Every structure is written in C-alpha cells, then in structure tokens.
Amino acid sequence: MRIAILALALMATPALAETPEQRLAAAGLTLPPPNAPIGLYVPAARVGKLLFLAGHGECPAGGAGKLGATMDVAAGKANAAKVALCMLATIKAELGDLSKVKRVVKVMGLINATPEFTQHPEVMNGFSEVMVTAFGDAGKAPRVAAGAGSLPRSWPVEVDAIVEVK
C-alpha cells in the first residue's frame, strides 16, 4: 500500500514541478537568443504586474513571406511558433525565469497576407500552441488574428502580447 501511494505521488509531482522551460524542452523546443530592436523602442516594458511586449518576428530575424502568395498555412503556422519562441526569449530576458509568468493576458497577431487569404486564425494557432506548451491553460489568451498588407522586413507573422507577472 505504501509503495502504491509513493508511486502515485511521484506520478503527480513532475507535472506540478515542471517549469515552462522544462515543458518546452520536453516538446523539443528551445529558446533562441532574443532579437535586438530594429527601431527606437524597447522589446518589453513592465507596468506593475503586467509585461507589455513589442511586436515580435522570429529569432534570429530573418524569415520573409506572404501568406496566400509565397507561404501556405503550414509554413505560416511554423513561423508563428518561431515568433512565440522569440517572444518567450524576450520574456525570459526581462524576468529571468519563465516561471514568473502568471498568465498570457492578450495576444495580437498580424499575418502578412494577400487580400484573399482568410486563414489567419489557423496561422496564429502556431503561436498559441507554443504558449500553451509553456504555460498550460494560462498560455491560452484572448487573441486577435488579422491580416496585414505588409510587415517589417517582410515578416510573415508579427505578434505583440501582454502577460501577467506573479
């Protein structure tokens, strides 16, 4: 009986003890070095318990494309996941530890797309899936997924967000 109780405790403990970094690593995801700003702004600003994150593309800066023209939904979703990892790298640089994030509060996603492209939410799911991997249900946030005629450096996806800090 005692062994069974210990086994149950050990099975329950890892999920509670896992950090966002450990959950990302278990999913095969690693944080890149964050990008330096490409303009006159800061990548993040903390106001009380809220961390406001500037628009992010992927890290390292690079990937260009336009959904509906040079990229399909799968490629856009993969790029959005890279953007999420870049944003997490910025959060970690600002807070020192992703475990200090209480929840993702708001996400605004812009998709560089042709006027005919309509699958913006499917592309943004790549970003949201990474946040849920890192933070569980606390990574699921109200979200906007909108089309844009162009984005900085021809990025396929740009995302800004607000997170609550513990």
DSSP file with accessible surface (Angstrom, degrees, kcal/mol):
  #  RESIDUE AA STRUCTURE BP1 BP2  ACC     N-H-->O    O-->H-N    N-H-->O    O-->H-N    TCO  KAPPA ALPHA  PHI   PSI    X-CA   Y-CA   Z-CA
    1    1 A M     >        0   0  182      0, 0.0     4,-2.1     0, 0.0     5,-0.2   0.000 360.0 360.0 360.0 -46.2    0.0    0.0    0.0
    2    2 A R  H  >  +     0   0  220      1,-0.2     4,-2.3     2,-0.2     5,-0.2   0.891 360.0  50.6 -60.5 -40.2    2.8    2.4    1.0
    3    3 A I  H  > S+     0   0  140      1,-0.2     4,-2.8     2,-0.2    -1,-0.2   0.914 108.5  52.2 -64.8 -40.6    4.6    1.8   -2.4
    4    4 A A  H  > S+     0   0   55      2,-0.2     4,-2.3     1,-0.2    -2,-0.2   0.913 110.1  48.2 -62.9 -41.6    1.4    2.4   -4.3
    5    5 A I  H  X S+     0   0   99     -4,-2.1     4,-2.4     2,-0.2    -2,-0.2   0.933 112.5  48.6 -65.6 -42.0    0.9    5.8   -2.6
    6    6 A L  H  X S+     0   0  105     -4,-2.3     4,-2.6     1,-0.2    -2,-0.2   0.925 110.4  51.6 -62.4 -42.7    4.5    6.7   -3.2
    7    7 A A  H  X S+     0   0   47     -4,-2.8     4,-2.1     1,-0.2    -1,-0.2   0.920 110.2  48.7 -61.6 -42.8    4.2    5.7   -6.9
    8    8 A L  H  X S+     0   0  109     -4,-2.3     4,-1.9     1,-0.2    -1,-0.2   0.915 111.3  50.3 -63.3 -41.0    1.0    7.9   -7.2
    9    9 A A  H  X S+     0   0   47     -4,-2.4     4,-2.1     1,-0.2    -2,-0.2   0.920 110.6  49.0 -63.8 -41.9    2.8   10.8   -5.6
   10   10 A L  H  < S+     0   0  107     -4,-2.6    -1,-0.2     1,-0.2    -2,-0.2   0.875 110.2  51.3 -67.0 -36.2    5.8   10.5   -7.9
   11   11 A M  H  < S+     0   0  138     -4,-2.1     4,-0.5    -5,-0.2    -1,-0.2   0.878 114.7  43.2 -68.7 -33.7    3.5   10.4  -11.0
   12   12 A A  H  X S+     0   0   57     -4,-1.9     4,-1.0    -5,-0.2     3,-0.2   0.826 104.1  66.2 -80.7 -29.8    1.7   13.5   -9.9
   13   13 A T  H >X S+     0   0   73     -4,-2.1     4,-2.4     1,-0.2     3,-0.5   0.904  89.5  59.6 -65.0 -45.6    4.7   15.5   -8.8
   14   14 A P  H 3> S+     0   0   68      0, 0.0     4,-1.7     0, 0.0    -1,-0.2   0.897 103.8  51.5 -56.3 -40.5    6.5   16.0  -12.2
   15   15 A A  H 34 S+     0   0   67     -4,-0.5    -2,-0.2     1,-0.2    -3,-0.1   0.898 114.8  43.4 -63.2 -37.1    3.6   17.9  -13.8
   16   16 A L  H << S+     0   0  152     -4,-1.0    -1,-0.2    -3,-0.5    -3,-0.1   0.842 117.1  46.2 -74.4 -33.1    3.4   20.2  -10.8
   17   17 A A  H  < S+     0   0   65     -4,-2.4    -2,-0.2     2,-0.1    -1,-0.2   0.623  86.1 111.9 -86.8 -14.9    7.2   20.7  -10.6
   18   18 A E     <  -     0   0   73     -4,-1.7    -3,-0.0    -5,-0.3     3,-0.0  -0.350  56.8-146.1 -64.3 138.4    7.8   21.3  -14.3
   19   19 A T     >  -     0   0   40      1,-0.1     4,-2.5    -2,-0.1     5,-0.2  -0.588  28.8-107.4 -92.5 163.2    8.9   24.7  -15.3
   20   20 A P  H  > S+     0   0    5      0, 0.0     4,-2.5     0, 0.0     5,-0.2   0.915 123.1  54.2 -55.9 -39.4    7.9   26.3  -18.6
   21   21 A E  H  > S+     0   0   38      1,-0.2     4,-2.5     2,-0.2     5,-0.2   0.902 108.3  48.5 -62.1 -39.9   11.4   25.8  -19.8
   22   22 A Q  H  > S+     0   0  103      2,-0.2     4,-2.5     1,-0.2    -1,-0.2   0.900 110.8  50.4 -67.4 -39.4   11.2   22.1  -19.0
   23   23 A R  H  X S+     0   0   63     -4,-2.5     4,-1.3     2,-0.2    -2,-0.2   0.909 111.8  48.0 -65.6 -39.8    7.9   21.7  -20.7
   24   24 A L  H  <>S+     0   0    4     -4,-2.5     5,-2.8    -5,-0.2     3,-0.4   0.940 112.0  49.1 -64.5 -45.4    9.3   23.4  -23.8
   25   25 A A  H ><5S+     0   0   66     -4,-2.5     3,-1.9     1,-0.2    -2,-0.2   0.908 107.5  54.7 -61.2 -40.8   12.4   21.2  -23.8
   26   26 A A  H 3<5S+     0   0   84     -4,-2.5    -1,-0.2     1,-0.3    -2,-0.2   0.817 107.7  50.8 -62.9 -28.5   10.2   18.1  -23.4
   27   27 A A  T 3<5S-     0   0   57     -4,-1.3    -1,-0.3    -3,-0.4    -2,-0.2   0.384 123.2-107.9 -87.0   1.6    8.4   19.2  -26.6
   28   28 A G  T < 5S+     0   0   64     -3,-1.9     2,-0.4     1,-0.3    -3,-0.2   0.698  76.2 134.5  80.9  19.8   11.7   19.6  -28.4
   29   29 A L      < -     0   0   48     -5,-2.8     2,-0.4    -6,-0.2    -1,-0.3  -0.850  32.8-171.7-107.3 138.3   11.6   23.4  -28.3
   30   30 A T        -     0   0  114     -2,-0.4    55,-0.0    -3,-0.1    -9,-0.0  -0.951  25.6-116.0-126.9 148.4   14.5   25.7  -27.4
   31   31 A L        -     0   0   49     -2,-0.4    55,-0.1    57,-0.1    54,-0.0  -0.670  27.4-145.2 -82.9 132.0   14.6   29.4  -26.9
   32   32 A P        -     0   0   28      0, 0.0     3,-0.1     0, 0.0    -1,-0.0  -0.410  36.4 -83.3 -82.9 168.5   16.7   31.4  -29.3
   33   33 A P        -     0   0  105      0, 0.0    57,-0.1     0, 0.0    56,-0.1  -0.524  58.5-105.5 -65.6 139.5   18.7   34.5  -28.3
   34   34 A P        -     0   0   59      0, 0.0     2,-0.2     0, 0.0    53,-0.1  -0.338  34.1-109.6 -67.8 152.8   16.2   37.4  -28.4
   35   35 A N        -     0   0   45     22,-0.1     3,-0.1    51,-0.1    24,-0.0  -0.494  26.3-117.4 -76.3 149.9   16.5   39.9  -31.3
   36   36 A A        -     0   0   78     -2,-0.2    -1,-0.1     1,-0.1     6,-0.1  -0.579  46.5 -88.6 -77.5 148.7   17.7   43.5  -30.7
   37   37 A P        -     0   0   55      0, 0.0    -1,-0.1     0, 0.0     5,-0.0  -0.286  27.7-150.6 -56.7 145.8   15.1   46.1  -31.5
   38   38 A I  S    S+     0   0   68     -3,-0.1     2,-0.2     2,-0.0    -2,-0.0   0.184  76.9  21.8-103.3  15.1   15.1   47.3  -35.1
   39   39 A G  S    S-     0   0   44      2,-0.2     2,-1.5     0, 0.0     0, 0.0  -0.843 108.1 -57.9-156.3-165.4   13.8   50.7  -34.2
   40   40 A L  S    S+     0   0  187     -2,-0.2     2,-0.3     2,-0.0    -2,-0.0  -0.629  96.6  84.8 -92.5  79.3   13.5   53.2  -31.4
   41   41 A Y  S    S-     0   0   93     -2,-1.5    -2,-0.2    13,-0.0     3,-0.0  -0.960  73.9-106.8-161.2 172.2   11.6   51.1  -28.9
   42   42 A V        -     0   0   92     -2,-0.3    12,-0.1     1,-0.1     3,-0.1  -0.854  22.8-130.1-109.5 149.4   12.1   48.6  -26.1
   43   43 A P  S    S+     0   0   34      0, 0.0    11,-2.5     0, 0.0     2,-0.3   0.773  89.3   8.2 -70.0 -24.0   11.2   44.9  -26.6
   44   44 A A  E     -A   53   0A   9      9,-0.2     2,-0.4    46,-0.1     9,-0.2  -0.992  58.4-165.1-155.4 150.1    9.2   44.9  -23.3
   45   45 A A  E     -A   52   0A  46      7,-2.2     7,-3.0    -2,-0.3     2,-0.5  -0.984  14.6-146.1-139.8 128.1    8.0   47.2  -20.6
   46   46 A R  E     +A   51   0A 127     -2,-0.4     2,-0.5     5,-0.2     5,-0.2  -0.810  16.1 178.6 -96.9 131.5    6.8   46.2  -17.2
   47   47 A V  E >   -A   50   0A  94      3,-2.9     3,-2.3    -2,-0.5     2,-0.2  -0.954  65.1 -54.0-130.0 106.1    4.0   48.2  -15.6
   48   48 A G  T 3  S-     0   0   61     -2,-0.5     0, 0.0     1,-0.3     0, 0.0  -0.407 122.7 -16.5  61.5-125.1    3.0   46.8  -12.2
   49   49 A K  T 3  S+     0   0  127     -2,-0.2   116,-3.6    -3,-0.1     2,-0.4   0.289 121.5  90.8 -94.7   9.7    2.2   43.1  -12.7
   50   50 A L  E <   -AB  47 164A  62     -3,-2.3    -3,-2.9   114,-0.2     2,-0.5  -0.893  57.1-160.0-109.8 137.8    1.8   43.5  -16.5
   51   51 A L  E     -AB  46 163A   1    112,-3.1   112,-2.4    -2,-0.4     2,-0.5  -0.973  10.9-156.1-113.9 116.1    4.6   43.0  -19.0
   52   52 A F  E     -AB  45 162A  85     -7,-3.0    -7,-2.2    -2,-0.5     2,-0.5  -0.841   9.9-155.0 -94.3 125.5    3.8   44.6  -22.4
   53   53 A L  E     -AB  44 161A   8    108,-3.3   108,-1.1    -2,-0.5    -9,-0.2  -0.868   9.8-130.3-108.2 132.4    5.7   43.0  -25.3
   54   54 A A  E     -     0   0A  24    -11,-2.5   105,-0.1    -2,-0.5   107,-0.1  -0.170  49.5 -67.6 -66.9 168.1    6.5   44.8  -28.5
   55   55 A G  E     -     0   0A  18    105,-0.1     2,-0.4   103,-0.1   105,-0.3  -0.371  60.0-160.9 -59.1 131.4    5.8   43.3  -31.9
   56   56 A H  E     - B   0 159A  14    103,-2.5   103,-2.0    -3,-0.1     2,-0.2  -0.946  17.0-174.8-119.4 141.5    8.0   40.3  -32.4
   57   57 A G        -     0   0    2     -2,-0.4   -22,-0.1     1,-0.2   101,-0.1  -0.389  52.4 -58.4-106.5-165.2    9.0   38.4  -35.5
   58   58 A E        -     0   0   24     99,-0.2    -1,-0.2     5,-0.2     4,-0.2  -0.350  63.8 -93.5 -76.9 159.4   11.1   35.2  -35.4
   59   59 A a  S    S+     0   0   12     23,-0.4     2,-0.2     2,-0.1    27,-0.1  -0.976 110.3  36.2-115.5 136.3   14.5   35.0  -33.8
   60   60 A P  S    S-     0   0   98      0, 0.0     3,-0.3     0, 0.0    -1,-0.1   0.653 109.1-110.9 -67.5 155.4   17.0   35.3  -35.3
   61   61 A A  S    S+     0   0   56     -2,-0.2     2,-0.1     1,-0.1    -2,-0.1  -0.210  80.1  89.5 -53.4 138.2   15.5   37.9  -37.5
   62   62 A G        +     0   0   44      1,-0.3    -1,-0.1    -4,-0.2    -3,-0.0  -0.532  33.6 110.5 176.2 -99.0   15.1   36.6  -41.0
   63   63 A G        -     0   0   29     -3,-0.3     2,-0.3    -2,-0.1    -1,-0.3   0.476  38.9-174.2 -15.6 121.1   12.2   34.7  -42.5
   64   64 A A        +     0   0   68     91,-0.2     2,-0.3    92,-0.1    91,-0.2  -0.901  19.5 124.0-120.3 152.6   10.2   36.6  -45.1
   65   65 A G        -     0   0    8     89,-2.3     2,-0.4    -2,-0.3    47,-0.1  -0.886  44.7-125.0 168.5 164.9    7.0   35.6  -46.8
   66   66 A K    >>> -     0   0   56     -2,-0.3     3,-1.9    45,-0.0     4,-1.8  -0.988  28.7-125.7-134.0 120.4    3.4   36.4  -47.6
   67   67 A L  B 345S+ef  71 113B   0     45,-3.2    47,-2.2    -2,-0.4    50,-0.2  -0.439  98.7  23.5 -65.6 134.3    0.6   34.0  -46.7
   68   68 A G  T 345S+     0   0   48      3,-2.2    -1,-0.3    45,-0.2     4,-0.1   0.292 130.1  45.7  91.5  -9.8   -1.5   33.2  -49.8
   69   69 A A  T <45S+     0   0   65     -3,-1.9    -2,-0.2     2,-0.3    -1,-0.1   0.589 130.5   2.1-124.1 -68.5    1.4   34.1  -52.1
   70   70 A T  T  <5S+     0   0  108     -4,-1.8     2,-0.3     1,-0.1    -3,-0.2   0.491 125.7  49.4-105.1  -6.7    4.8   32.6  -51.1
   71   71 A M  B   < -e   67   0B  35     -5,-1.7    -3,-2.2    85,-0.0    -2,-0.3  -0.991  65.1-146.6-135.3 146.0    3.7   30.7  -48.0
   72   72 A D     >  -     0   0  102     -2,-0.3     4,-2.4    -5,-0.2     5,-0.2  -0.442  41.5 -92.9 -98.6 177.7    0.9   28.2  -47.1
   73   73 A V  H  > S+     0   0   32      1,-0.2     4,-3.1     2,-0.2     5,-0.2   0.904 123.8  53.9 -59.2 -43.0   -0.9   27.8  -43.8
   74   74 A A  H  > S+     0   0   67      1,-0.2     4,-2.2     2,-0.2    -1,-0.2   0.921 111.1  45.6 -61.0 -42.9    1.5   25.1  -42.5
   75   75 A A  H  > S+     0   0   38      2,-0.2     4,-2.1     1,-0.2    -1,-0.2   0.900 114.0  49.3 -67.5 -38.5    4.6   27.3  -43.2
   76   76 A G  H  X S+     0   0    0     -4,-2.4     4,-2.6     2,-0.2    -2,-0.2   0.918 110.2  50.4 -65.7 -41.3    2.8   30.3  -41.6
   77   77 A K  H  X S+     0   0   69     -4,-3.1     4,-2.0     2,-0.2    -2,-0.2   0.914 109.9  50.6 -62.8 -41.5    1.9   28.3  -38.5
   78   78 A A  H  X S+     0   0   53     -4,-2.2     4,-1.8    -5,-0.2    -1,-0.2   0.900 110.7  49.4 -63.6 -38.5    5.5   27.1  -38.2
   79   79 A N  H  X S+     0   0   10     -4,-2.1     4,-2.2     1,-0.2    -2,-0.2   0.922 107.6  53.7 -67.2 -40.2    6.7   30.7  -38.4
   80   80 A A  H  X S+     0   0    0     -4,-2.6     4,-2.1     1,-0.2    -1,-0.2   0.876 106.1  53.7 -61.8 -35.8    4.2   31.8  -35.8
   81   81 A A  H  X S+     0   0   24     -4,-2.0     4,-2.1     2,-0.2    -1,-0.2   0.914 107.7  50.4 -65.2 -38.7    5.6   29.1  -33.5
   82   82 A K  H  X S+     0   0  106     -4,-1.8     4,-2.2     1,-0.2   -23,-0.4   0.882 107.7  53.6 -65.1 -36.7    9.1   30.6  -34.0
   83   83 A V  H  X S+     0   0    0     -4,-2.2     4,-2.7     2,-0.2    -1,-0.2   0.916 106.6  52.5 -63.1 -41.3    7.7   34.0  -33.2
   84   84 A A  H  X S+     0   0    0     -4,-2.1     4,-2.7     1,-0.2    -2,-0.2   0.925 108.7  49.5 -60.9 -43.1    6.3   32.6  -29.9
   85   85 A L  H  X S+     0   0   20     -4,-2.1     4,-2.0     2,-0.2    -1,-0.2   0.904 110.7  50.8 -64.0 -37.8    9.8   31.1  -29.0
   86   86 A a  H  X S+     0   0    2     -4,-2.2     4,-2.0     2,-0.2    -2,-0.2   0.930 110.7  48.4 -64.7 -43.5   11.3   34.5  -29.7
   87   87 A M  H  X S+     0   0    1     -4,-2.7     4,-2.7     1,-0.2    -2,-0.2   0.913 109.6  52.3 -65.0 -39.7    8.8   36.3  -27.5
   88   88 A L  H  X S+     0   0    0     -4,-2.7     4,-2.8     1,-0.2    -1,-0.2   0.885 106.5  54.5 -62.4 -35.9    9.4   33.7  -24.7
   89   89 A A  H  X S+     0   0    5     -4,-2.0     4,-2.3     2,-0.2    -1,-0.2   0.907 109.4  47.4 -63.5 -39.9   13.1   34.5  -25.1
   90   90 A T  H  X S+     0   0    5     -4,-2.0     4,-2.3     2,-0.2    -2,-0.2   0.925 111.3  50.6 -66.1 -43.0   12.4   38.2  -24.6
   91   91 A I  H  X S+     0   0    0     -4,-2.7     4,-2.9     1,-0.2     5,-0.4   0.939 111.3  48.2 -60.2 -45.2   10.2   37.4  -21.6
   92   92 A K  H  X S+     0   0   81     -4,-2.8     4,-2.9     1,-0.2    -1,-0.2   0.911 110.3  51.7 -63.7 -39.7   12.9   35.3  -20.0
   93   93 A A  H  < S+     0   0   70     -4,-2.3    -1,-0.2     1,-0.2    -2,-0.2   0.884 115.7  42.4 -63.1 -35.9   15.5   38.1  -20.7
   94   94 A E  H  < S+     0   0   93     -4,-2.3    -2,-0.2    -5,-0.1    -1,-0.2   0.880 129.0  25.6 -76.7 -41.3   13.2   40.6  -18.9
   95   95 A L  H  < S-     0   0   12     -4,-2.9    -3,-0.2    -5,-0.2    -2,-0.2   0.612  92.5-132.0-101.8 -18.1   12.1   38.4  -16.0
   96   96 A G  S  < S+     0   0   53     -4,-2.9     2,-0.3    -5,-0.4    -4,-0.1   0.169  86.5  43.2  86.8 -17.8   15.0   36.0  -15.6
   97   97 A D    >   -     0   0   58     -6,-0.3     3,-1.6     1,-0.1     4,-0.1  -0.923  68.5-142.2-163.1 127.6   12.6   33.0  -15.5
   98   98 A L  G >  S+     0   0    0     -2,-0.3     3,-1.9     1,-0.3    -1,-0.1   0.721  97.4  76.0 -67.4 -19.1    9.5   32.0  -17.4
   99   99 A S  G 3  S+     0   0   32      1,-0.3    -1,-0.3    -3,-0.1    67,-0.1   0.652  80.8  71.5 -66.5 -11.6    8.0   30.6  -14.2
  100  100 A K  G <  S+     0   0   99     -3,-1.6    66,-3.2    65,-0.1     2,-0.5   0.538  75.4  99.4 -80.7  -6.0    7.4   34.3  -13.2
  101  101 A V  E <   -C  165   0A   7     -3,-1.9    64,-0.3    64,-0.2     3,-0.1  -0.716  50.4-174.6 -82.2 125.2    4.6   34.5  -15.8
  102  102 A K  E     -     0   0A 115     62,-3.1     2,-0.3    -2,-0.5    63,-0.2   0.884  64.9 -31.5 -83.3 -44.9    1.2   34.0  -14.2
  103  103 A R  E     -C  164   0A  86     61,-1.3    61,-3.1    36,-0.1     2,-0.6  -0.970  56.6-102.4-166.5 159.1   -0.7   34.0  -17.5
  104  104 A V  E     -C  163   0A   2     34,-3.2    59,-0.2    -2,-0.3     3,-0.1  -0.803  36.5-175.6 -85.6 124.7   -0.8   35.4  -21.0
  105  105 A V  E     +     0   0A  48     57,-2.6     2,-0.3    -2,-0.6    58,-0.2   0.862  58.6   0.1 -94.1 -41.7   -3.4   38.1  -20.9
  106  106 A K  E     -C  162   0A  79     56,-1.7    56,-2.3    35,-0.2     2,-0.4  -0.992  54.9-165.1-155.6 140.3   -3.8   39.3  -24.6
  107  107 A V  E     -Cd 161 143A   5     35,-1.9    37,-2.1    -2,-0.3     2,-0.5  -0.996   1.0-168.5-131.4 133.7   -2.3   38.5  -27.9
  108  108 A M  E     -Cd 160 144A  61     52,-2.7    52,-2.2    -2,-0.4     2,-0.5  -0.976  12.4-170.8-122.0 113.6   -2.4   40.5  -31.2
  109  109 A G  E     -Cd 159 145A   0     35,-3.0    37,-2.8    -2,-0.5     2,-0.5  -0.921   7.5-165.0-110.8 130.0   -1.2   38.6  -34.3
  110  110 A L  E     -Cd 158 146A  47     48,-3.3    48,-2.3    -2,-0.5     2,-0.5  -0.957   7.0-158.6-111.5 130.5   -0.7   40.2  -37.7
  111  111 A I  E     -Cd 157 147A   0     35,-3.0    37,-2.8    -2,-0.5     2,-0.9  -0.944  17.4-134.5-112.9 120.9   -0.3   38.0  -40.7
  112  112 A N  E     + d   0 148A   6     44,-2.8   -45,-3.2    -2,-0.5     2,-0.3  -0.648  53.6 151.3 -71.8 107.0    1.4   39.3  -43.8
  113  113 A A  B     -f   67   0B   7     35,-2.2   -45,-0.2    -2,-0.9    -2,-0.0  -0.948  51.6-102.4-144.4 158.6   -1.2   38.1  -46.3
  114  114 A T    >   -     0   0   23    -47,-2.2     3,-1.3    -2,-0.3   -45,-0.0  -0.385  46.3-106.5 -71.5 159.3   -2.8   38.6  -49.7
  115  115 A P  T 3  S+     0   0  124      0, 0.0    -1,-0.1     0, 0.0    32,-0.1   0.815 120.4  54.7 -60.1 -26.8   -6.3   40.2  -49.6
  116  116 A E  T 3  S+     0   0  147    -48,-0.1     2,-0.2     2,-0.0   -48,-0.1   0.661  82.5 104.8 -81.3 -16.5   -7.8   36.8  -50.5
  117  117 A F    <   +     0   0   20     -3,-1.3     3,-0.1   -50,-0.2    30,-0.1  -0.472  36.2 165.5 -70.6 132.9   -6.1   34.9  -47.6
  118  118 A T        +     0   0  112     -2,-0.2    -1,-0.1     1,-0.1    -2,-0.0   0.330  47.9  91.9-130.4   7.8   -8.6   34.1  -44.8
  119  119 A Q     >  +     0   0   82      1,-0.2     4,-1.7     2,-0.1     3,-0.3  -0.071  40.8 131.0-102.2  39.5   -6.9   31.5  -42.6
  120  120 A H  H  > S+     0   0   29      1,-0.2     4,-2.5     2,-0.2     5,-0.2   0.895  70.2  54.2 -57.3 -44.8   -5.3   33.9  -40.1
  121  121 A P  H  > S+     0   0   58      0, 0.0     4,-1.3     0, 0.0    -1,-0.2   0.905 106.1  52.6 -60.2 -38.7   -6.6   32.0  -37.0
  122  122 A E  H  4 S+     0   0   80     -3,-0.3     4,-0.5     2,-0.2    -2,-0.2   0.893 110.3  48.2 -63.8 -37.9   -5.0   28.8  -38.2
  123  123 A V  H >< S+     0   0    0     -4,-1.7     3,-1.7     1,-0.2     4,-0.5   0.955 109.9  51.6 -65.1 -47.5   -1.6   30.5  -38.7
  124  124 A M  H >X S+     0   0    0     -4,-2.5     4,-2.2     1,-0.3     3,-0.6   0.726  90.8  77.6 -66.1 -19.0   -1.8   32.1  -35.2
  125  125 A N  H 3X S+     0   0   60     -4,-1.3     4,-2.9     1,-0.2    -1,-0.3   0.844  85.5  63.5 -58.7 -29.6   -2.5   28.7  -33.7
  126  126 A G  H <> S+     0   0    2     -3,-1.7     4,-1.2    -4,-0.5    -1,-0.2   0.915 106.3  43.1 -60.2 -40.9    1.2   28.1  -34.1
  127  127 A F  H <> S+     0   0    1     -3,-0.6     4,-1.9    -4,-0.5     3,-0.3   0.955 115.4  47.9 -66.9 -50.7    1.9   30.9  -31.6
  128  128 A S  H  X S+     0   0   23     -4,-2.2     4,-2.5     1,-0.2     5,-0.2   0.869 106.1  57.5 -62.8 -37.6   -0.8   29.9  -29.2
  129  129 A E  H  X S+     0   0   95     -4,-2.9     4,-2.2     1,-0.2    -1,-0.2   0.893 106.8  49.0 -62.1 -38.5    0.2   26.2  -29.2
  130  130 A V  H  X S+     0   0    7     -4,-1.2     4,-2.4    -3,-0.3    -1,-0.2   0.924 110.8  50.4 -67.1 -41.7    3.7   27.2  -28.0
  131  131 A M  H  X S+     0   0    4     -4,-1.9     4,-3.0     1,-0.2     5,-0.2   0.907 111.3  48.1 -63.2 -39.5    2.3   29.4  -25.3
  132  132 A V  H  X S+     0   0   48     -4,-2.5     4,-2.4     7,-0.3    -1,-0.2   0.888 109.1  54.1 -69.0 -36.3    0.1   26.6  -24.1
  133  133 A T  H  < S+     0   0   50     -4,-2.2    -2,-0.2    -5,-0.2    -1,-0.2   0.938 116.3  39.0 -60.0 -43.8    3.0   24.2  -24.2
  134  134 A A  H  < S+     0   0    0     -4,-2.4    -2,-0.2     1,-0.2  -111,-0.2   0.924 134.8  17.0 -72.3 -45.2    5.0   26.6  -21.9
  135  135 A F  H >< S-     0   0   20     -4,-3.0     3,-1.3     1,-0.3    -3,-0.2   0.345  88.3-141.6-117.3   4.0    2.2   27.7  -19.6
  136  136 A G  G >< S-     0   0   28     -4,-2.4     3,-2.4     1,-0.3    -1,-0.3  -0.363  78.3 -12.5  65.9-146.6   -0.7   25.2  -19.9
  137  137 A D  G >  S+     0   0  126      1,-0.3     3,-1.5     2,-0.2    -1,-0.3   0.783 132.7  68.3 -59.3 -25.8   -4.1   26.8  -19.7
  138  138 A A  G <  S+     0   0   26     -3,-1.3   -34,-3.2     1,-0.3    -1,-0.3   0.652  93.1  60.6 -68.6 -12.3   -2.5   30.1  -18.5
  139  139 A G  G <  S+     0   0    2     -3,-2.4     2,-0.6   -36,-0.2    -7,-0.3   0.563  82.5  93.2 -88.7  -9.1   -1.0   30.3  -22.0
  140  140 A K    <   +     0   0  128     -3,-1.5   -36,-0.1    -4,-0.3   -11,-0.0  -0.761  60.0 168.1 -87.8 120.1   -4.4   30.4  -23.7
  141  141 A A        -     0   0   22     -2,-0.6   -35,-0.2   -38,-0.1   -36,-0.1  -0.883  45.4 -84.5-131.4 160.5   -5.4   34.1  -24.1
  142  142 A P        -     0   0   80      0, 0.0   -35,-1.9     0, 0.0     2,-0.3  -0.427  61.2-169.5 -57.5 141.6   -7.9   36.3  -25.9
  143  143 A R  E     -d  107   0A  73    -37,-0.2     2,-0.4   -35,-0.0   -35,-0.2  -0.989  29.7-151.7-146.0 146.7   -6.4   36.8  -29.3
  144  144 A V  E     -d  108   0A  53    -37,-2.1   -35,-3.0    -2,-0.3     2,-0.5  -0.962  10.4-172.7-112.7 135.8   -6.7   38.8  -32.5
  145  145 A A  E     +d  109   0A  29     -2,-0.4     2,-0.3   -37,-0.2   -35,-0.2  -0.928  22.1 164.5-127.8 104.5   -5.5   37.3  -35.8
  146  146 A A  E     -d  110   0A  31    -37,-2.8   -35,-3.0    -2,-0.5     2,-0.2  -0.879  34.4-115.6-125.5 154.3   -5.6   39.9  -38.5
  147  147 A G  E     -d  111   0A  44     -2,-0.3     2,-0.3   -37,-0.2   -35,-0.2  -0.562  25.3-167.5 -86.4 150.5   -4.3   40.3  -42.0
  148  148 A A  E     -d  112   0A  21    -37,-2.8   -35,-2.2    -2,-0.2     3,-0.1  -0.994  25.9-137.1-136.3 143.6   -1.7   43.0  -43.0
  149  149 A G  S    S-     0   0   60     -2,-0.3     2,-0.3     1,-0.2    -1,-0.1   0.778  89.7  -5.4 -70.8 -26.9   -0.6   44.1  -46.4
  150  150 A S        -     0   0   93    -39,-0.0    -1,-0.2    -3,-0.0   -37,-0.0  -0.975  62.3-159.2-159.4 160.2    3.0   44.2  -45.2
  151  151 A L    >   -     0   0   17     -2,-0.3     3,-2.1    -3,-0.1     4,-0.1  -0.922  46.2 -66.3-136.7 163.3    5.0   43.8  -42.1
  152  152 A P  G >  S-     0   0   48      0, 0.0     3,-2.4     0, 0.0    -1,-0.0  -0.212 120.3  -1.3 -53.1 137.3    8.5   44.9  -41.1
  153  153 A R  G 3  S-     0   0  164      1,-0.3   -91,-0.0   -89,-0.1    -3,-0.0   0.725 124.3 -74.3  55.6  21.8   11.3   43.2  -43.1
  154  154 A S  G <  S+     0   0   69     -3,-2.1   -89,-2.3     1,-0.2    -1,-0.3   0.767  77.0 178.2  62.8  27.1    8.5   41.3  -44.9
  155  155 A W    <   -     0   0   12     -3,-2.4   -91,-0.2   -91,-0.2    -1,-0.2  -0.300  30.4-141.2 -54.8 143.7    8.0   39.1  -41.8
  156  156 A P  S    S+     0   0    1      0, 0.0   -44,-2.8     0, 0.0     2,-0.4   0.858  85.0  21.4 -73.6 -33.7    5.2   36.5  -42.4
  157  157 A V  E     - C   0 111A   0    -46,-0.2     2,-0.4   -78,-0.1   -46,-0.2  -0.999  60.1-176.7-139.4 137.0    3.9   37.0  -38.8
  158  158 A E  E     - C   0 110A  40    -48,-2.3   -48,-3.3    -2,-0.4     2,-0.4  -0.999  12.5-175.8-131.5 134.8    4.3   39.7  -36.1
  159  159 A V  E     -BC  56 109A   0   -103,-2.0  -103,-2.5    -2,-0.4     2,-0.3  -0.993  11.4-175.1-133.3 135.9    2.8   39.3  -32.7
  160  160 A D  E     + C   0 108A  71    -52,-2.2   -52,-2.7    -2,-0.4     2,-0.3  -0.860  17.6 175.7-118.0 162.3    2.6   41.6  -29.6
  161  161 A A  E     -BC  53 107A   4   -108,-1.1  -108,-3.3    -2,-0.3     2,-0.4  -0.981  28.7-134.0-157.1 166.4    1.3   40.5  -26.3
  162  162 A I  E     -BC  52 106A  42    -56,-2.3   -57,-2.6    -2,-0.3   -56,-1.7  -0.998  24.6-172.7-126.5 130.7    0.6   41.3  -22.7
  163  163 A V  E     -BC  51 104A   2   -112,-2.4  -112,-3.1    -2,-0.4     2,-0.4  -0.946  21.0-128.6-123.5 148.8    1.5   38.9  -19.9
  164  164 A E  E     -BC  50 103A  47    -61,-3.1   -62,-3.1    -2,-0.4   -61,-1.3  -0.809  23.3-145.9 -93.5 136.3    0.7   39.0  -16.2
  165  165 A V  E       C   0 101A   2   -116,-3.6   -64,-0.2    -2,-0.4   -65,-0.1  -0.801 360.0 360.0-103.6 142.3    3.7   38.5  -13.9
  166  166 A K              0   0  144    -66,-3.2    -1,-0.0    -2,-0.4   -66,-0.0  -0.357 360.0 360.0 -69.5 360.0    3.5   36.7  -10.5
